Amino acid sequence: MIHTPVCDLLDIEHPIALGGMGSASSPAMTAAVSRAGGLGAMGCHYLTPAQVRERAVATRKETNKPFGMNFLLFDVREDSFAEALQLRPAVMQFAWARPDQDLKSFFDRSHEAGCKVTYMAGQVPEAVRAAKAGADVIIAQGSEGGGHVGWMGSMPLIPMVVDAVGPIPVLAAGGFADGRGLVAALALGAQGILLGTRFLASIESPLHPNFKQAIVDSDGHDTQLSEIPDIAAGQVWPGAMTRSRRNRFIERWAGREWHLRQNRAEAIAQLRAAREMGDVDEGPLSMGQDAGLIHDIAPAGELVTRIAQEAEQILTQRLPSMLQREPQRVRA
Ligand SMILES: Cc1cc2nc3c(=O)[nH]c(=O)nc-3n(C[C@H](O)[C@H](O)[C@H](O)COP(=O)(O)O)c2cc1C
């Protein structure tokens, strides 16, 4: 079994974490990942305090294993965050602070409530800022990933963050979907991985079945970084674009963002309707390039086990067989 120091720190069996994904999270998905020995996460963005409590209670009904609560700091609701602190989750999973925001106060309050703190960063300076503010784990997120991402690819970003924040453990995110990805992340110096897109195509994911199928059908080449989903939602994300499926909705507004700003209300109403109806051409679908590695809709717990087993098999069988012994000297 692959076991890294972050497993002990977070009290998990496998170094595999679920990204908090706002309305794309569900208590069933969170609990399934934690039950299987990974770290589940509950997206708290947009939730009222009552909803935060309700979902945490629903998750705890399904598992007594640790899970995280995810907050987007640039847009955090103080009352919902205060409610989450009272619930004392094992982990507070933060991301996307404004440059002028004081991370330390959020981290200190979380530590006082007995939580471990993770912070997701898409750039080295942001990772260092979080490390200095007292984060226990840094998530280095590359731009291959789904949802809001920065500009650096995982391959250079992860070892750069590892070097910059060590000995604080790093989890790698953005483009990881299987055991090969876990082994690659370990080789880059991370202690595990955090995944979003892979778990969106799980049985427990709350996405409409058509959206899950669109991930399975994707060859990974049909995503695009764009500001269009945020313009439609009327939000300004600090330092990120959204990686989502390049569908009719994105293509209609690309290059005409000014027009979208003027017609936002109409566009957002259409988006919401399309999402509910499972219209994959008109509804937004945040997903990473690793969609091209996803070929089934499986139970989330089974995915954790599958990734851990595949990685172990690579480490114990495929990689050692590549190491050549010292060649025997042939006597003259
Ligand atoms: C639909 C969707 C919603 C997301 N929402 C959040 C969020 O609310 N908070 C957060 O920290 N990360 C969020 N993320 C990013 C994930 O935590 C994670 O970094 C990313 O999915 C990793 O890349 P991958 O999709 O290739 O696995 C979201 C990702 C997706 C696909």
The ligand as a Gaussian input file, in Angstrom:
#p B3LYP/6-31G(d) Opt

LIG

0 1
 C      -16.860000      21.377000     -11.547000
 C      -15.693000      21.788000     -10.717000
 C      -15.899000      22.653000      -9.638000
 C      -14.826000      23.020000      -8.827000
 N      -15.061000      23.827000      -7.748000
 C      -14.064000      24.052000      -6.864000
 C      -14.328000      24.731000      -5.630000
 O      -15.443000      25.155000      -5.354000
 N      -13.292000      24.879000      -4.768000
 C      -12.026000      24.406000      -5.048000
 O      -11.136000      24.549000      -4.197000
 N      -11.746000      23.787000      -6.213000
 C      -12.740000      23.584000      -7.110000
 N      -12.462000      22.919000      -8.278000
 C      -11.070000      22.506000      -8.586000
 C      -10.731000      21.160000      -7.948000
 O      -10.619000      21.310000      -6.555000
 C       -9.411000      20.585000      -8.465000
 O       -8.363000      21.462000      -8.208000
 C       -9.401000      20.285000      -9.957000
 O      -10.609000      19.684000     -10.352000
 C       -8.223000      19.353000     -10.242000
 O       -8.115000      19.067000     -11.605000
 P       -8.821000      17.804000     -12.313000
 O      -10.205000      18.283000     -12.606000
 O       -8.003000      17.577000     -13.502000
 O       -8.795000      16.659000     -11.345000
 C      -13.523000      22.551000      -9.120000
 C      -13.324000      21.698000     -10.214000
 C      -14.377000      21.312000     -10.992000
 C      -14.122000      20.370000     -12.159000

